[in-house]
Amino acid sequence: MESAVRYPANASIYEALRNRPGALVRLQEAGLSREHLEYRIGDAARMLGVPAERLAEVLLRERSGRAEEQVAEARP
């Protein structure tokens, strides 16, 4: 059984990514930069126009695809 790590929308992007290899690449692929590390997941998601849960899922997912495409799929 695989356990998923969940972060609340008020967790910072830095908190979510600090121990994840390749996290900065995923951050850039999702349309964010190092300047956004201090943003809360919920704030960054609103800025991108996607649900916070979806942004967290994309950022925390193992590198299996382009995060930018996955975030774009979540946009209305």
mmCIF file as gemmi writes it, N, C-alpha and C atoms, coordinates in Angstrom:
data_model
loop_
_atom_site.group_PDB
_atom_site.id
_atom_site.type_symbol
_atom_site.label_atom_id
_atom_site.label_alt_id
_atom_site.label_comp_id
_atom_site.label_asym_id
_atom_site.label_entity_id
_atom_site.label_seq_id
_atom_site.pdbx_PDB_ins_code
_atom_site.Cartn_x
_atom_site.Cartn_y
_atom_site.Cartn_z
_atom_site.occupancy
_atom_site.B_iso_or_equiv
_atom_site.pdbx_formal_charge
_atom_site.auth_seq_id
_atom_site.auth_asym_id
_atom_site.pdbx_PDB_model_num
ATOM 1 N N . MET Axp A 1 ? 0.842 -1.169 0 1 0 ? 1 A 1
ATOM 2 C CA . MET Axp A 1 ? 0 0 0 1 0 ? 1 A 1
ATOM 3 C C . MET Axp A 1 ? 0.894 1.241 0 1 0 ? 1 A 1
ATOM 4 N N . GLU Axp A 2 ? 0.593 2.168 -0.87 1 0 ? 2 A 1
ATOM 5 C CA . GLU Axp A 2 ? 1.365 3.392 -0.999 1 0 ? 2 A 1
ATOM 6 C C . GLU Axp A 2 ? 0.705 4.484 -0.176 1 0 ? 2 A 1
ATOM 7 N N . SER Axp A 3 ? 1.494 5.159 0.653 1 0 ? 3 A 1
ATOM 8 C CA . SER Axp A 3 ? 0.908 6.239 1.444 1 0 ? 3 A 1
ATOM 9 C C . SER Axp A 3 ? 1.228 7.567 0.778 1 0 ? 3 A 1
ATOM 10 N N . ALA Axp A 4 ? 0.219 8.389 0.617 1 0 ? 4 A 1
ATOM 11 C CA . ALA Axp A 4 ? 0.383 9.68 -0.035 1 0 ? 4 A 1
ATOM 12 C C . ALA Axp A 4 ? 0.626 10.753 1.015 1 0 ? 4 A 1
ATOM 13 N N . VAL Axp A 5 ? 1.554 11.628 0.73 1 0 ? 5 A 1
ATOM 14 C CA . VAL Axp A 5 ? 1.814 12.754 1.612 1 0 ? 5 A 1
ATOM 15 C C . VAL Axp A 5 ? 0.895 13.883 1.196 1 0 ? 5 A 1
ATOM 16 N N . ARG Axp A 6 ? 0.183 14.441 2.146 1 0 ? 6 A 1
ATOM 17 C CA . ARG Axp A 6 ? -0.747 15.534 1.861 1 0 ? 6 A 1
ATOM 18 C C . ARG Axp A 6 ? -0.268 16.782 2.598 1 0 ? 6 A 1
ATOM 19 N N . TYR Axp A 7 ? -0.41 17.9 1.943 1 0 ? 7 A 1
ATOM 20 C CA . TYR Axp A 7 ? -0.074 19.178 2.559 1 0 ? 7 A 1
ATOM 21 C C . TYR Axp A 7 ? -1.295 20.071 2.51 1 0 ? 7 A 1
ATOM 22 N N . PRO Axp A 8 ? -1.574 20.791 3.584 1 0 ? 8 A 1
ATOM 23 C CA . PRO Axp A 8 ? -2.705 21.728 3.554 1 0 ? 8 A 1
ATOM 24 C C . PRO Axp A 8 ? -2.378 22.901 2.639 1 0 ? 8 A 1
ATOM 25 N N . ALA Axp A 9 ? -3.401 23.578 2.171 1 0 ? 9 A 1
ATOM 26 C CA . ALA Axp A 9 ? -3.221 24.714 1.265 1 0 ? 9 A 1
ATOM 27 C C . ALA Axp A 9 ? -2.434 25.844 1.921 1 0 ? 9 A 1
ATOM 28 N N . ASN Axp A 10 ? -2.374 25.859 3.267 1 0 ? 10 A 1
ATOM 29 C CA . ASN Axp A 10 ? -1.627 26.929 3.924 1 0 ? 10 A 1
ATOM 30 C C . ASN Axp A 10 ? -0.166 26.568 4.179 1 0 ? 10 A 1
ATOM 31 N N . ALA Axp A 11 ? 0.291 25.388 3.729 1 0 ? 11 A 1
ATOM 32 C CA . ALA Axp A 11 ? 1.705 25.027 3.822 1 0 ? 11 A 1
ATOM 33 C C . ALA Axp A 11 ? 2.46 25.768 2.728 1 0 ? 11 A 1
ATOM 34 N N . SER Axp A 12 ? 3.69 26.157 3.024 1 0 ? 12 A 1
ATOM 35 C CA . SER Axp A 12 ? 4.455 26.857 1.992 1 0 ? 12 A 1
ATOM 36 C C . SER Axp A 12 ? 4.982 25.851 0.968 1 0 ? 12 A 1
ATOM 37 N N . ILE Axp A 13 ? 5.24 26.352 -0.221 1 0 ? 13 A 1
ATOM 38 C CA . ILE Axp A 13 ? 5.797 25.499 -1.266 1 0 ? 13 A 1
ATOM 39 C C . ILE Axp A 13 ? 7.15 24.972 -0.804 1 0 ? 13 A 1
ATOM 40 N N . TYR Axp A 14 ? 7.924 25.8 -0.12 1 0 ? 14 A 1
ATOM 41 C CA . TYR Axp A 14 ? 9.22 25.361 0.404 1 0 ? 14 A 1
ATOM 42 C C . TYR Axp A 14 ? 9.057 24.157 1.323 1 0 ? 14 A 1
ATOM 43 N N . GLU Axp A 15 ? 8.095 24.224 2.244 1 0 ? 15 A 1
ATOM 44 C CA . GLU Axp A 15 ? 7.861 23.111 3.166 1 0 ? 15 A 1
ATOM 45 C C . GLU Axp A 15 ? 7.559 21.821 2.409 1 0 ? 15 A 1
ATOM 46 N N . ALA Axp A 16 ? 6.773 21.947 1.366 1 0 ? 16 A 1
ATOM 47 C CA . ALA Axp A 16 ? 6.368 20.767 0.612 1 0 ? 16 A 1
ATOM 48 C C . ALA Axp A 16 ? 7.516 20.173 -0.196 1 0 ? 16 A 1
ATOM 49 N N . LEU Axp A 17 ? 8.442 21.001 -0.66 1 0 ? 17 A 1
ATOM 50 C CA . LEU Axp A 17 ? 9.471 20.531 -1.582 1 0 ? 17 A 1
ATOM 51 C C . LEU Axp A 17 ? 10.859 20.376 -0.982 1 0 ? 17 A 1
ATOM 52 N N . ARG Axp A 18 ? 11.068 20.783 0.24 1 0 ? 18 A 1
ATOM 53 C CA . ARG Axp A 18 ? 12.431 20.884 0.768 1 0 ? 18 A 1
ATOM 54 C C . ARG Axp A 18 ? 13.233 19.592 0.758 1 0 ? 18 A 1
ATOM 55 N N . ASN Axp A 19 ? 12.626 18.444 0.858 1 0 ? 19 A 1
ATOM 56 C CA . ASN Axp A 19 ? 13.364 17.181 0.87 1 0 ? 19 A 1
ATOM 57 C C . ASN Axp A 19 ? 13.126 16.335 -0.369 1 0 ? 19 A 1
ATOM 58 N N . ARG Axp A 20 ? 12.681 16.951 -1.438 1 0 ? 20 A 1
ATOM 59 C CA . ARG Axp A 20 ? 12.345 16.205 -2.649 1 0 ? 20 A 1
ATOM 60 C C . ARG Axp A 20 ? 13.395 16.449 -3.718 1 0 ? 20 A 1
ATOM 61 N N . PRO Axp A 21 ? 14.085 15.404 -4.166 1 0 ? 21 A 1
ATOM 62 C CA . PRO Axp A 21 ? 15.065 15.577 -5.234 1 0 ? 21 A 1
ATOM 63 C C . PRO Axp A 21 ? 14.391 16.067 -6.517 1 0 ? 21 A 1
ATOM 64 N N . GLY Axp A 22 ? 15.005 17.012 -7.183 1 0 ? 22 A 1
ATOM 65 C CA . GLY Axp A 22 ? 14.467 17.531 -8.435 1 0 ? 22 A 1
ATOM 66 C C . GLY Axp A 22 ? 13.285 18.453 -8.265 1 0 ? 22 A 1
ATOM 67 N N . ALA Axp A 23 ? 13.056 18.919 -7.057 1 0 ? 23 A 1
ATOM 68 C CA . ALA Axp A 23 ? 11.867 19.724 -6.777 1 0 ? 23 A 1
ATOM 69 C C . ALA Axp A 23 ? 11.874 21.055 -7.521 1 0 ? 23 A 1
ATOM 70 N N . LEU Axp A 24 ? 13.033 21.67 -7.664 1 0 ? 24 A 1
ATOM 71 C CA . LEU Axp A 24 ? 13.07 22.962 -8.354 1 0 ? 24 A 1
ATOM 72 C C . LEU Axp A 24 ? 12.72 22.818 -9.827 1 0 ? 24 A 1
ATOM 73 N N . VAL Axp A 25 ? 13.063 21.69 -10.412 1 0 ? 25 A 1
ATOM 74 C CA . VAL Axp A 25 ? 12.692 21.448 -11.807 1 0 ? 25 A 1
ATOM 75 C C . VAL Axp A 25 ? 11.177 21.351 -11.911 1 0 ? 25 A 1
ATOM 76 N N . ARG Axp A 26 ? 10.551 20.604 -10.998 1 0 ? 26 A 1
ATOM 77 C CA . ARG Axp A 26 ? 9.082 20.49 -11.002 1 0 ? 26 A 1
ATOM 78 C C . ARG Axp A 26 ? 8.437 21.846 -10.777 1 0 ? 26 A 1
ATOM 79 N N . LEU Axp A 27 ? 9.048 22.643 -9.92 1 0 ? 27 A 1
ATOM 80 C CA . LEU Axp A 27 ? 8.528 23.978 -9.642 1 0 ? 27 A 1
ATOM 81 C C . LEU Axp A 27 ? 8.51 24.811 -10.922 1 0 ? 27 A 1
ATOM 82 N N . GLN Axp A 28 ? 9.606 24.784 -11.659 1 0 ? 28 A 1
ATOM 83 C CA . GLN Axp A 28 ? 9.691 25.545 -12.911 1 0 ? 28 A 1
ATOM 84 C C . GLN Axp A 28 ? 8.735 24.991 -13.955 1 0 ? 28 A 1
ATOM 85 N N . GLU Axp A 29 ? 8.605 23.682 -14.025 1 0 ? 29 A 1
ATOM 86 C CA . GLU Axp A 29 ? 7.698 23.071 -14.996 1 0 ? 29 A 1
ATOM 87 C C . GLU Axp A 29 ? 6.24 23.421 -14.703 1 0 ? 29 A 1
ATOM 88 N N . ALA Axp A 30 ? 5.941 23.691 -13.438 1 0 ? 30 A 1
ATOM 89 C CA . ALA Axp A 30 ? 4.569 24.05 -13.055 1 0 ? 30 A 1
ATOM 90 C C . ALA Axp A 30 ? 4.285 25.529 -13.294 1 0 ? 30 A 1
ATOM 91 N N . GLY Axp A 31 ? 5.303 26.268 -13.753 1 0 ? 31 A 1
ATOM 92 C CA . GLY Axp A 31 ? 5.101 27.683 -14.041 1 0 ? 31 A 1
ATOM 93 C C . GLY Axp A 31 ? 5.46 28.595 -12.884 1 0 ? 31 A 1
ATOM 94 N N . LEU Axp A 32 ? 6.192 28.063 -11.915 1 0 ? 32 A 1
ATOM 95 C CA . LEU Axp A 32 ? 6.604 28.846 -10.754 1 0 ? 32 A 1
ATOM 96 C C . LEU Axp A 32 ? 8.121 28.967 -10.747 1 0 ? 32 A 1
ATOM 97 N N . SER Axp A 33 ? 8.661 29.845 -9.895 1 0 ? 33 A 1
ATOM 98 C CA . SER Axp A 33 ? 10.107 30.019 -9.799 1 0 ? 33 A 1
ATOM 99 C C . SER Axp A 33 ? 10.524 29.966 -8.331 1 0 ? 33 A 1
ATOM 100 N N . ARG Axp A 34 ? 11.826 30.096 -8.104 1 0 ? 34 A 1
ATOM 101 C CA . ARG Axp A 34 ? 12.332 30.109 -6.727 1 0 ? 34 A 1
ATOM 102 C C . ARG Axp A 34 ? 11.695 31.224 -5.904 1 0 ? 34 A 1
ATOM 103 N N . GLU Axp A 35 ? 11.314 32.299 -6.567 1 0 ? 35 A 1
ATOM 104 C CA . GLU Axp A 35 ? 10.677 33.414 -5.864 1 0 ? 35 A 1
ATOM 105 C C . GLU Axp A 35 ? 9.35 32.997 -5.234 1 0 ? 35 A 1
ATOM 106 N N . HIS Axp A 36 ? 8.765 31.929 -5.725 1 0 ? 36 A 1
ATOM 107 C CA . HIS Axp A 36 ? 7.47 31.471 -5.221 1 0 ? 36 A 1
ATOM 108 C C . HIS Axp A 36 ? 7.596 30.47 -4.068 1 0 ? 36 A 1
ATOM 109 N N . LEU Axp A 37 ? 8.82 30.119 -3.669 1 0 ? 37 A 1
ATOM 110 C CA . LEU Axp A 37 ? 8.997 29.136 -2.6 1 0 ? 37 A 1
ATOM 111 C C . LEU Axp A 37 ? 8.328 29.567 -1.301 1 0 ? 37 A 1
ATOM 112 N N . GLU Axp A 38 ? 8.271 30.857 -1.037 1 0 ? 38 A 1
ATOM 113 C CA . GLU Axp A 38 ? 7.661 31.319 0.218 1 0 ? 38 A 1
ATOM 114 C C . GLU Axp A 38 ? 6.14 31.412 0.129 1 0 ? 38 A 1
ATOM 115 N N . TYR Axp A 39 ? 5.582 31.283 -1.056 1 0 ? 39 A 1
ATOM 116 C CA . TYR Axp A 39 ? 4.124 31.325 -1.221 1 0 ? 39 A 1
ATOM 117 C C . TYR Axp A 39 ? 3.494 30.111 -0.562 1 0 ? 39 A 1
ATOM 118 N N . ARG Axp A 40 ? 2.298 30.274 -0.096 1 0 ? 40 A 1
ATOM 119 C CA . ARG Axp A 40 ? 1.501 29.148 0.375 1 0 ? 40 A 1
ATOM 120 C C . ARG Axp A 40 ? 0.984 28.408 -0.848 1 0 ? 40 A 1
ATOM 121 N N . ILE Axp A 41 ? 0.788 27.119 -0.73 1 0 ? 41 A 1
ATOM 122 C CA . ILE Axp A 41 ? 0.304 26.321 -1.856 1 0 ? 41 A 1
ATOM 123 C C . ILE Axp A 41 ? -1.011 26.888 -2.376 1 0 ? 41 A 1
ATOM 124 N N . GLY Axp A 42 ? -1.901 27.263 -1.473 1 0 ? 42 A 1
ATOM 125 C CA . GLY Axp A 42 ? -3.195 27.811 -1.88 1 0 ? 42 A 1
ATOM 126 C C . GLY Axp A 42 ? -3.068 29.112 -2.656 1 0 ? 42 A 1
ATOM 127 N N . ASP Axp A 43 ? -2.143 29.985 -2.229 1 0 ? 43 A 1
ATOM 128 C CA . ASP Axp A 43 ? -1.943 31.26 -2.925 1 0 ? 43 A 1
ATOM 129 C C . ASP Axp A 43 ? -1.372 31.037 -4.32 1 0 ? 43 A 1
ATOM 130 N N . ALA Axp A 44 ? -0.396 30.151 -4.424 1 0 ? 44 A 1
ATOM 131 C CA . ALA Axp A 44 ? 0.203 29.857 -5.731 1 0 ? 44 A 1
ATOM 132 C C . ALA Axp A 44 ? -0.825 29.213 -6.656 1 0 ? 44 A 1
ATOM 133 N N . ALA Axp A 45 ? -1.663 28.35 -6.109 1 0 ? 45 A 1
ATOM 134 C CA . ALA Axp A 45 ? -2.693 27.697 -6.921 1 0 ? 45 A 1
ATOM 135 C C . ALA Axp A 45 ? -3.686 28.725 -7.449 1 0 ? 45 A 1
ATOM 136 N N . ARG Axp A 46 ? -4.096 29.665 -6.611 1 0 ? 46 A 1
ATOM 137 C CA . ARG Axp A 46 ? -5.006 30.729 -7.063 1 0 ? 46 A 1
ATOM 138 C C . ARG Axp A 46 ? -4.35 31.565 -8.158 1 0 ? 46 A 1
ATOM 139 N N . MET Axp A 47 ? -3.062 31.84 -8 1 0 ? 47 A 1
ATOM 140 C CA . MET Axp A 47 ? -2.332 32.618 -8.99 1 0 ? 47 A 1
ATOM 141 C C . MET Axp A 47 ? -2.302 31.886 -10.341 1 0 ? 47 A 1
ATOM 142 N N . LEU Axp A 48 ? -2.164 30.551 -10.293 1 0 ? 48 A 1
ATOM 143 C CA . LEU Axp A 48 ? -2.125 29.745 -11.514 1 0 ? 48 A 1
ATOM 144 C C . LEU Axp A 48 ? -3.516 29.398 -12.029 1 0 ? 48 A 1
ATOM 145 N N . GLY Axp A 49 ? -4.532 29.556 -11.179 1 0 ? 49 A 1
ATOM 146 C CA . GLY Axp A 49 ? -5.899 29.234 -11.585 1 0 ? 49 A 1
ATOM 147 C C . GLY Axp A 49 ? -6.231 27.756 -11.51 1 0 ? 49 A 1
ATOM 148 N N . VAL Axp A 50 ? -5.619 27.048 -10.553 1 0 ? 50 A 1
ATOM 149 C CA . VAL Axp A 50 ? -5.889 25.615 -10.379 1 0 ? 50 A 1
ATOM 150 C C . VAL Axp A 50 ? -6.236 25.346 -8.917 1 0 ? 50 A 1
ATOM 151 N N . PRO Axp A 51 ? -6.892 24.22 -8.627 1 0 ? 51 A 1
ATOM 152 C CA . PRO Axp A 51 ? -7.167 23.867 -7.233 1 0 ? 51 A 1
ATOM 153 C C . PRO Axp A 51 ? -5.86 23.6 -6.468 1 0 ? 51 A 1
ATOM 154 N N . ALA Axp A 52 ? -5.817 23.979 -5.201 1 0 ? 52 A 1
ATOM 155 C CA . ALA Axp A 52 ? -4.62 23.787 -4.379 1 0 ? 52 A 1
ATOM 156 C C . ALA Axp A 52 ? -4.224 22.317 -4.3 1 0 ? 52 A 1
ATOM 157 N N . GLU Axp A 53 ? -5.21 21.428 -4.212 1 0 ? 53 A 1
ATOM 158 C CA . GLU Axp A 53 ? -4.916 19.996 -4.123 1 0 ? 53 A 1
ATOM 159 C C . GLU Axp A 53 ? -4.193 19.515 -5.374 1 0 ? 53 A 1
ATOM 160 N N . ARG Axp A 54 ? -4.608 20.046 -6.511 1 0 ? 54 A 1
ATOM 161 C CA . ARG Axp A 54 ? -3.996 19.643 -7.784 1 0 ? 54 A 1
ATOM 162 C C . ARG Axp A 54 ? -2.553 20.132 -7.876 1 0 ? 54 A 1
ATOM 163 N N . LEU Axp A 55 ? -2.294 21.371 -7.469 1 0 ? 55 A 1
ATOM 164 C CA . LEU Axp A 55 ? -0.93 21.892 -7.495 1 0 ? 55 A 1
ATOM 165 C C . LEU Axp A 55 ? -0.039 21.083 -6.561 1 0 ? 55 A 1
ATOM 166 N N . ALA Axp A 56 ? -0.516 20.796 -5.356 1 0 ? 56 A 1
ATOM 167 C CA . ALA Axp A 56 ? 0.272 20.002 -4.413 1 0 ? 56 A 1
ATOM 168 C C . ALA Axp A 56 ? 0.562 18.623 -4.987 1 0 ? 56 A 1
ATOM 169 N N . GLU Axp A 57 ? -0.433 18.017 -5.603 1 0 ? 57 A 1
ATOM 170 C CA . GLU Axp A 57 ? -0.257 16.692 -6.205 1 0 ? 57 A 1
ATOM 171 C C . GLU Axp A 57 ? 0.818 16.723 -7.288 1 0 ? 57 A 1
ATOM 172 N N . VAL Axp A 58 ? 0.781 17.738 -8.136 1 0 ? 58 A 1
ATOM 173 C CA . VAL Axp A 58 ? 1.747 17.85 -9.23 1 0 ? 58 A 1
ATOM 174 C C . VAL Axp A 58 ? 3.149 18.099 -8.692 1 0 ? 58 A 1
ATOM 175 N N . LEU Axp A 59 ? 3.281 18.975 -7.714 1 0 ? 59 A 1
ATOM 176 C CA . LEU Axp A 59 ? 4.596 19.288 -7.167 1 0 ? 59 A 1
ATOM 177 C C . LEU Axp A 59 ? 5.208 18.115 -6.421 1 0 ? 59 A 1
ATOM 178 N N . LEU Axp A 60 ? 4.378 17.305 -5.777 1 0 ? 60 A 1
ATOM 179 C CA . LEU Axp A 60 ? 4.887 16.21 -4.956 1 0 ? 60 A 1
ATOM 180 C C . LEU Axp A 60 ? 4.997 14.889 -5.701 1 0 ? 60 A 1
ATOM 181 N N . ARG Axp A 61 ? 4.457 14.826 -6.887 1 0 ? 61 A 1
ATOM 182 C CA . ARG Axp A 61 ? 4.497 13.593 -7.67 1 0 ? 61 A 1
ATOM 183 C C . ARG Axp A 61 ? 5.936 13.273 -8.066 1 0 ? 61 A 1
ATOM 184 N N . GLU Axp A 62 ? 6.227 11.987 -8.105 1 0 ? 62 A 1
ATOM 185 C CA . GLU Axp A 62 ? 7.532 11.563 -8.6 1 0 ? 62 A 1
ATOM 186 C C . GLU Axp A 62 ? 7.645 11.976 -10.052 1 0 ? 62 A 1
ATOM 187 N N . ARG Axp A 63 ? 8.844 12.203 -10.522 1 0 ? 63 A 1
ATOM 188 C CA . ARG Axp A 63 ? 9.032 12.687 -11.896 1 0 ? 63 A 1
ATOM 189 C C . ARG Axp A 63 ? 8.611 11.638 -12.902 1 0 ? 63 A 1
ATOM 190 N N . SER Axp A 64 ? 7.356 11.71 -13.3 1 0 ? 64 A 1
ATOM 191 C CA . SER Axp A 64 ? 6.849 10.767 -14.29 1 0 ? 64 A 1
ATOM 192 C C . SER Axp A 64 ? 6.328 11.491 -15.516 1 0 ? 64 A 1
ATOM 193 N N . GLY Axp A 65 ? 6.245 12.796 -15.448 1 0 ? 65 A 1
ATOM 194 C CA . GLY Axp A 65 ? 5.742 13.575 -16.575 1 0 ? 65 A 1
ATOM 195 C C . GLY Axp A 65 ? 5.973 15.041 -16.323 1 0 ? 65 A 1
ATOM 196 N N . ARG Axp A 66 ? 5.634 15.855 -17.277 1 0 ? 66 A 1
ATOM 197 C CA . ARG Axp A 66 ? 5.848 17.293 -17.143 1 0 ? 66 A 1
ATOM 198 C C . ARG Axp A 66 ? 4.783 17.907 -16.247 1 0 ? 66 A 1
ATOM 199 N N . ALA Axp A 67 ? 5.218 18.553 -15.19 1 0 ? 67 A 1
ATOM 200 C CA . ALA Axp A 67 ? 4.301 19.176 -14.24 1 0 ? 67 A 1
ATOM 201 C C . ALA Axp A 67 ? 3.485 20.274 -14.905 1 0 ? 67 A 1
ATOM 202 N N . GLU Axp A 68 ? 4.09 20.994 -15.836 1 0 ? 68 A 1
ATOM 203 C CA . GLU Axp A 68 ? 3.379 22.084 -16.508 1 0 ? 68 A 1
ATOM 204 C C . GLU Axp A 68 ? 2.147 21.56 -17.238 1 0 ? 68 A 1
ATOM 205 N N . GLU Axp A 69 ? 2.284 20.429 -17.907 1 0 ? 69 A 1
ATOM 206 C CA . GLU Axp A 69 ? 1.151 19.839 -18.622 1 0 ? 69 A 1
ATOM 207 C C . GLU Axp A 69 ? 0.085 19.377 -17.644 1 0 ? 69 A 1
ATOM 208 N N . GLN Axp A 70 ? 0.506 18.832 -16.508 1 0 ? 70 A 1
ATOM 209 C CA . GLN Axp A 70 ? -0.438 18.338 -15.524 1 0 ? 70 A 1
ATOM 210 C C . GLN Axp A 70 ? -1.195 19.492 -14.871 1 0 ? 70 A 1
ATOM 211 N N . VAL Axp A 71 ? -0.522 20.608 -14.622 1 0 ? 71 A 1
ATOM 212 C CA . VAL Axp A 71 ? -1.199 21.772 -14.059 1 0 ? 71 A 1
ATOM 213 C C . VAL Axp A 71 ? -2.155 22.341 -15.094 1 0 ? 71 A 1
ATOM 214 N N . ALA Axp A 72 ? -1.718 22.41 -16.345 1 0 ? 72 A 1
ATOM 215 C CA . ALA Axp A 72 ? -2.567 22.951 -17.412 1 0 ? 72 A 1
ATOM 216 C C . ALA Axp A 72 ? -3.845 22.136 -17.571 1 0 ? 72 A 1
ATOM 217 N N . GLU Axp A 73 ? -3.754 20.829 -17.392 1 0 ? 73 A 1
ATOM 218 C CA . GLU Axp A 73 ? -4.936 19.97 -17.495 1 0 ? 73 A 1
ATOM 219 C C . GLU Axp A 73 ? -5.958 20.305 -16.42 1 0 ? 73 A 1
ATOM 220 N N . ALA Axp A 74 ? -5.508 20.816 -15.282 1 0 ? 74 A 1
ATOM 221 C CA . ALA Axp A 74 ? -6.408 21.118 -14.171 1 0 ? 74 A 1
ATOM 222 C C . ALA Axp A 74 ? -7.096 22.465 -14.336 1 0 ? 74 A 1
ATOM 223 N N . ARG Axp A 75 ? -6.58 23.303 -15.229 1 0 ? 75 A 1
ATOM 224 C CA . ARG Axp A 75 ? -7.191 24.621 -15.436 1 0 ? 75 A 1
ATOM 225 C C . ARG Axp A 75 ? -8.528 24.47 -16.128 1 0 ? 75 A 1
ATOM 226 N N . PRO Axp A 76 ? -9.507 25.308 -15.725 1 0 ? 76 A 1
ATOM 227 C CA . PRO Axp A 76 ? -10.839 25.226 -16.344 1 0 ? 76 A 1
ATOM 228 C C . PRO Axp A 76 ? -10.835 25.703 -17.782 1 0 ? 76 A 1
